[in-house]
Amino acid sequence: MSKEVQMSIKMEADLRDRFMAVAADQHRPAAQIVRELMRRFIDESEPPNALTAKTLRKSRRDESAR
């Protein structure tokens, strides 16, 4: 099992309060949501593999032909 670490971030109090309220409404720990957002950000930031890149290019060409 990997060792867990903590990270401290600064944000506006209103943003934190609204985030915590939504997390509580959904009965989800805030840390779980932040980890999910971080993983999604990493996934979206990585370059696509060759097949995905080809599919994206084809999709964009098809959309521009409309």
N, C-alpha and C positions, 0 to 999 in steps of 0.2 A: 504494500500500500504506500502510495506517495505521501510525503510529508506535506501538510497544509501550512500555508502562510497567510498572513493578514495584510491587507492593503488599506491605506487610509487615503480618502479623497476629500477635496473641498467642493462644496456646492452651496447653492442658495438654500436657506432654511425652508422656503416655500416649496421648492422642488423636492427636497427630502420629505417634507410632511405629506405632500400629495402622493409621492411614490409609496411611502409607508402605508398610507390609507388604502391605496389600490391593492397593494400586496396583502394587507389584512383582509380586505373585502373578498379576495380570491383565496384566502386561507393558504397563502404561500409565503415561505420565508423570503425576506428581501435578498439575502445572500444567494439563494437559489436562482432568483430572477437575474441578478447581476451576473452570475456565472454563465447563465444561458445567453444573455446579451453579449458577453465577452466572446463566447464560443461562436456565436453567429457573426459577430464583427470580424473575427479571425477568418472564418470560412469565406465570408464575402470579400475579404481583402486578398486572399490567395489567388494567384492566377489560375484560370481554369485549365484542366487537362485538354489534350488535343481534341478529343471527341466533343467535349462540352463547348470548346471554343468554336468548332466547326458548326455545331448546332445553333449556337447563339448568332453566328454570322448569317446562317441561312434564315433564321427567324427574323432578323433585322431586315434582310433583303426582301423577304415576303411581306413584311409590314410596310416597307417603303413603296412597294409596287401597288399598294391599294389606292 
